Amino acid sequence: MKTIIISLLIIHITTGVIALLVGLIPMFSKKGSRLHNRAGLIYVYCMITVAITALLLCVLQPFKMMRLFLTGIAVFSFYLSMTGWRATKQKRSGPQQADKILTYLTLAVSVLMVGFGVYLMMTNGASFFPILFSFFGILTFTFARRDIQAMYRPTEKMHWFFQHFTRMGGSYIATFTAALVTNIGRILPTNAPEWMATLSWIAPAVIGGMLIGRTVRYYKQKFGGTQTPVKA
């Protein structure tokens, strides 16, 4: 069992690092180029592996609160990356059966996440990581529910385009946050003030959210609601 856990941990860390490095390429490469598409696909495959290994480690390892946090953020980041990638497949035909299965399955998983987080709070008290795990469950549920609603009502012409880069960007922010929080103790000096560690939880979401918001405004002004965006 110990060998299996170590192997899973190595795969989890390795694919997580690859995702962080490869995920930068689509941000700065030409949209729709072969490099952009290939790097994005590698990122998605890495996120699938990260999510699967995180779930397996959570089940096989002795229960750890930090592992609970990593599992929650892995599930959330996985769903964002998958829906961001699948958005490029929906620009002509809309959501397909695979998208519906993914979304409904994720909705069910998110409910289980919230339920398990609440259970831990009831049995162990309202400690930080169970609350955080429930929070990621609620976030995942919110995105999945929104996607289900979008399946059955008209969306804006370029909905797929904006969903693609906002979801992929959100997935990268979540993955970066997990890596930063896990390693912040090794980065900061031992006498660093507590607020610096707290900042590692908040700063990626704030900065990344501002950059995504700015990108959305840029493309909406560029396309003016009439032009067709670059092909993904």
Contacts in CASP RR format, 6 or more apart in sequence:
PFRMAT RR
TARGET T0000
AUTHOR 0000-0000-0000
METHOD contacts of the structure
MODEL  1
MKTIIISLLIIHITTGVIALLVGLIPMFSKKGSRLHNRAGLIYVYCMITV
AITALLLCVLQPFKMMRLFLTGIAVFSFYLSMTGWRATKQKRSGPQQADK
ILTYLTLAVSVLMVGFGVYLMMTNGASFFPILFSFFGILTFTFARRDIQA
MYRPTEKMHWFFQHFTRMGGSYIATFTAALVTNIGRILPTNAPEWMATLS
WIAPAVIGGMLIGRTVRYYKQKFGGTQTPVKA
1 60 0 8 1.000
4 60 0 8 1.000
5 57 0 8 1.000
5 60 0 8 1.000
5 61 0 8 1.000
8 53 0 8 1.000
8 56 0 8 1.000
8 57 0 8 1.000
8 60 0 8 1.000
9 53 0 8 1.000
9 57 0 8 1.000
11 49 0 8 1.000
11 53 0 8 1.000
12 49 0 8 1.000
12 50 0 8 1.000
12 53 0 8 1.000
12 54 0 8 1.000
12 57 0 8 1.000
15 46 0 8 1.000
15 49 0 8 1.000
15 50 0 8 1.000
15 53 0 8 1.000
16 46 0 8 1.000
16 50 0 8 1.000
16 175 0 8 1.000
16 179 0 8 1.000
17 179 0 8 1.000
18 42 0 8 1.000
18 46 0 8 1.000
19 43 0 8 1.000
19 46 0 8 1.000
19 47 0 8 1.000
19 50 0 8 1.000
19 172 0 8 1.000
19 175 0 8 1.000
20 172 0 8 1.000
20 175 0 8 1.000
20 176 0 8 1.000
20 179 0 8 1.000
22 39 0 8 1.000
22 40 0 8 1.000
22 42 0 8 1.000
22 43 0 8 1.000
22 46 0 8 1.000
23 39 0 8 1.000
23 40 0 8 1.000
23 43 0 8 1.000
23 172 0 8 1.000
25 35 0 8 1.000
25 36 0 8 1.000
25 39 0 8 1.000
25 40 0 8 1.000
26 36 0 8 1.000
26 39 0 8 1.000
26 40 0 8 1.000
26 43 0 8 1.000
26 168 0 8 1.000
27 169 0 8 1.000
27 172 0 8 1.000
29 35 0 8 1.000
29 36 0 8 1.000
29 39 0 8 1.000
30 36 0 8 1.000
31 229 0 8 1.000
31 230 0 8 1.000
31 232 0 8 1.000
32 230 0 8 1.000
32 231 0 8 1.000
32 232 0 8 1.000
36 232 0 8 1.000
37 232 0 8 1.000
40 85 0 8 1.000
40 168 0 8 1.000
41 85 0 8 1.000
43 81 0 8 1.000
43 168 0 8 1.000
43 172 0 8 1.000
44 81 0 8 1.000
44 82 0 8 1.000
44 85 0 8 1.000
47 77 0 8 1.000
47 78 0 8 1.000
47 81 0 8 1.000
47 82 0 8 1.000
47 171 0 8 1.000
47 175 0 8 1.000
48 78 0 8 1.000
48 82 0 8 1.000
50 74 0 8 1.000
50 77 0 8 1.000
50 78 0 8 1.000
50 175 0 8 1.000
51 74 0 8 1.000
51 75 0 8 1.000
51 77 0 8 1.000
51 78 0 8 1.000
54 67 0 8 1.000
54 70 0 8 1.000
54 71 0 8 1.000
54 72 0 8 1.000
54 74 0 8 1.000
54 75 0 8 1.000
55 71 0 8 1.000
55 74 0 8 1.000
55 75 0 8 1.000
57 67 0 8 1.000
57 71 0 8 1.000
58 67 0 8 1.000
58 68 0 8 1.000
58 70 0 8 1.000
58 71 0 8 1.000
61 67 0 8 1.000
65 127 0 8 1.000
65 128 0 8 1.000
65 129 0 8 1.000
65 130 0 8 1.000
66 129 0 8 1.000
66 182 0 8 1.000
68 120 0 8 1.000
68 129 0 8 1.000
68 130 0 8 1.000
68 132 0 8 1.000
68 133 0 8 1.000
69 129 0 8 1.000
69 132 0 8 1.000
69 133 0 8 1.000
69 178 0 8 1.000
69 181 0 8 1.000
70 178 0 8 1.000
70 182 0 8 1.000
71 133 0 8 1.000
72 113 0 8 1.000
72 133 0 8 1.000
72 136 0 8 1.000
72 137 0 8 1.000
72 140 0 8 1.000
73 136 0 8 1.000
73 174 0 8 1.000
73 175 0 8 1.000
73 177 0 8 1.000
73 178 0 8 1.000
74 178 0 8 1.000
75 106 0 8 1.000
75 109 0 8 1.000
75 110 0 8 1.000
75 113 0 8 1.000
75 136 0 8 1.000
75 137 0 8 1.000
75 140 0 8 1.000
76 136 0 8 1.000
76 137 0 8 1.000
76 139 0 8 1.000
76 140 0 8 1.000
76 174 0 8 1.000
77 170 0 8 1.000
77 171 0 8 1.000
77 174 0 8 1.000
77 175 0 8 1.000
77 178 0 8 1.000
78 171 0 8 1.000
79 102 0 8 1.000
79 106 0 8 1.000
79 140 0 8 1.000
79 143 0 8 1.000
79 144 0 8 1.000
80 143 0 8 1.000
80 167 0 8 1.000
80 168 0 8 1.000
80 169 0 8 1.000
80 170 0 8 1.000
80 171 0 8 1.000
80 174 0 8 1.000
81 167 0 8 1.000
81 168 0 8 1.000
81 171 0 8 1.000
82 102 0 8 1.000
83 99 0 8 1.000
83 102 0 8 1.000
83 103 0 8 1.000
83 143 0 8 1.000
83 147 0 8 1.000
83 163 0 8 1.000
83 167 0 8 1.000
84 163 0 8 1.000
84 164 0 8 1.000
84 165 0 8 1.000
84 166 0 8 1.000
84 167 0 8 1.000
84 168 0 8 1.000
84 171 0 8 1.000
85 164 0 8 1.000
85 168 0 8 1.000
86 98 0 8 1.000
86 99 0 8 1.000
86 102 0 8 1.000
87 159 0 8 1.000
87 160 0 8 1.000
87 161 0 8 1.000
87 163 0 8 1.000
87 164 0 8 1.000
87 167 0 8 1.000
88 160 0 8 1.000
88 164 0 8 1.000
88 232 0 8 1.000
89 96 0 8 1.000
89 99 0 8 1.000
90 96 0 8 1.000
90 99 0 8 1.000
90 160 0 8 1.000
91 160 0 8 1.000
91 161 0 8 1.000
91 232 0 8 1.000
94 160 0 8 1.000
95 147 0 8 1.000
95 150 0 8 1.000
95 151 0 8 1.000
99 147 0 8 1.000
99 151 0 8 1.000
100 151 0 8 1.000
103 144 0 8 1.000
103 147 0 8 1.000
103 148 0 8 1.000
103 151 0 8 1.000
104 144 0 8 1.000
104 148 0 8 1.000
106 140 0 8 1.000
106 144 0 8 1.000
107 141 0 8 1.000
107 144 0 8 1.000
107 145 0 8 1.000
107 148 0 8 1.000
109 140 0 8 1.000
110 137 0 8 1.000
110 138 0 8 1.000
110 140 0 8 1.000
110 141 0 8 1.000
110 144 0 8 1.000
111 141 0 8 1.000
113 133 0 8 1.000
113 134 0 8 1.000
113 136 0 8 1.000
113 137 0 8 1.000
113 140 0 8 1.000
114 134 0 8 1.000
114 137 0 8 1.000
114 138 0 8 1.000
114 141 0 8 1.000
115 134 0 8 1.000
116 133 0 8 1.000
117 130 0 8 1.000
117 131 0 8 1.000
117 133 0 8 1.000
117 134 0 8 1.000
118 130 0 8 1.000
118 134 0 8 1.000
120 127 0 8 1.000
120 130 0 8 1.000
120 133 0 8 1.000
121 127 0 8 1.000
121 130 0 8 1.000
121 131 0 8 1.000
121 134 0 8 1.000
124 130 0 8 1.000
150 159 0 8 1.000
156 162 0 8 1.000
157 225 0 8 1.000
158 223 0 8 1.000
158 225 0 8 1.000
158 228 0 8 1.000
158 229 0 8 1.000
161 219 0 8 1.000
161 229 0 8 1.000
161 232 0 8 1.000
162 216 0 8 1.000
162 219 0 8 1.000
164 232 0 8 1.000
165 212 0 8 1.000
165 215 0 8 1.000
166 212 0 8 1.000
166 213 0 8 1.000
166 216 0 8 1.000
169 208 0 8 1.000
169 212 0 8 1.000
170 208 0 8 1.000
170 209 0 8 1.000
170 212 0 8 1.000
173 204 0 8 1.000
173 205 0 8 1.000
173 208 0 8 1.000
173 209 0 8 1.000
176 204 0 8 1.000
177 200 0 8 1.000
177 201 0 8 1.000
177 204 0 8 1.000
177 205 0 8 1.000
180 200 0 8 1.000
180 204 0 8 1.000
181 200 0 8 1.000
181 201 0 8 1.000
184 196 0 8 1.000
184 197 0 8 1.000
184 200 0 8 1.000
185 197 0 8 1.000
188 196 0 8 1.000
188 197 0 8 1.000
219 229 0 8 1.000
223 229 0 8 1.000
END
